[in-house]
Amino acid sequence: MDTVYLQIDGGQAQRRRQRFGFMIEALLRSRLSAGLETGCHRPDEDVNMYLADLLCRYAEGDEPSWQDPQLVPYAGELAERVRDAAECRTKYLIYRKNADHLLVSLGIFGNPWLRGPASGSCPWRTSRDESIGRGKSYYSRAAAYASRLGEGRRGLDALMAKLDIGFEEYLRILETLRSEAFNLRQIFTVGEWYHFCRELGLSPRTQPGDPAPGGA
């Protein structure tokens, strides 16, 4: 009788491991180049893992685009969204996702919203300093809500607090990674970033069920 083998890993998990390996290695090299080695100001090995995983999710198209309902460009509207949320976990996710969005927008794409037409009405059009301030504030509030989650989320509040305190440092690291690992020296406009993100699978699909870019 022939032995039948069940292939549990069809290759996707291995690709994810390889992608994560690339991201974490690139991140650590960028920390050295930026003069911000791991642990130089605080124990932050967990931040390395978080940022590498965040970049992987963007590369895989798992992170929501700026049109996701939980991403809100206006601070007042975001506060209302949080007040309307019934669960503490939802409040945490709203703040965390918006903080992540600002960190990646600034660090990897250089805040492209500032380079659109001056006459445009892009709701994300804010200064670099304002975006940094909001990102820090959102991580701080995410940390507060994370501290109220169950035992299974232990340590999440400390991680969010580190991202708040070290936001400018991690921004410098991502900016270094942008040019050294991703070779994204090009200055993106809003339109160029939109099409670039569509190619990565980050933008909403035009039709439900459409394959992601590059998919079969």
Residue pairs with C-beta under 8 A, 6 or more apart in sequence:
16 56
16 60
19 56
19 59
19 60
20 52
20 53
20 56
23 52
23 53
23 55
23 56
23 59
24 48
24 49
24 52
26 177
26 180
26 181
27 48
27 51
27 52
27 55
27 173
27 177
28 38
28 48
29 180
29 181
30 173
30 174
30 176
30 177
30 180
30 181
31 37
31 38
31 48
31 173
31 176
33 176
33 180
34 172
34 173
34 175
34 176
36 169
36 172
36 173
38 44
38 45
38 48
39 45
41 166
41 169
42 162
42 165
42 166
44 162
44 166
46 155
46 158
46 159
46 162
47 159
47 162
47 163
47 166
47 170
50 159
50 163
51 170
51 173
51 174
54 63
54 100
54 104
55 104
55 108
57 63
58 104
58 108
58 200
58 202
59 200
60 201
61 200
61 201
61 202
61 212
63 100
63 202
64 70
64 71
64 97
65 71
65 197
65 202
65 203
65 204
66 73
66 101
66 124
67 203
67 204
68 97
70 81
70 93
70 94
70 97
70 98
71 97
71 98
71 101
72 78
72 81
72 94
72 98
73 123
73 124
74 123
75 134
78 94
78 95
78 98
78 138
81 94
82 91
82 94
82 95
82 141
85 91
85 94
88 145
88 148
88 149
89 145
89 149
91 145
92 142
92 145
92 146
92 149
95 138
95 139
95 141
95 142
95 145
96 138
96 139
96 142
96 146
96 160
98 134
98 138
99 134
99 135
99 138
99 139
99 142
99 160
99 163
102 131
102 132
102 134
102 135
102 138
103 135
103 163
103 167
103 170
103 171
103 174
104 174
105 111
105 112
105 113
105 124
105 131
106 128
106 131
106 132
106 135
106 171
106 174
106 175
107 170
107 171
107 173
107 174
107 175
107 177
107 178
108 174
108 177
108 178
108 182
108 184
109 178
109 184
109 188
109 193
110 175
110 178
110 187
110 188
111 128
111 131
112 188
112 189
112 190
112 192
112 193
113 122
113 124
113 125
113 126
113 190
114 125
114 126
114 127
114 128
115 187
115 188
115 189
115 190
116 122
116 125
116 189
116 190
116 191
120 190
122 190
126 134
132 167
132 168
132 171
135 167
136 164
136 167
137 164
139 160
139 161
139 163
139 164
139 167
140 160
140 161
140 164
142 160
143 157
143 158
143 159
143 160
143 161
143 164
144 157
146 153
146 156
146 157
146 159
146 160
147 157
149 156
163 170
178 184
179 185
186 192
188 196
194 203
197 203
198 213
199 213
199 214
200 213
201 212
201 213
201 214
201 215
205 212
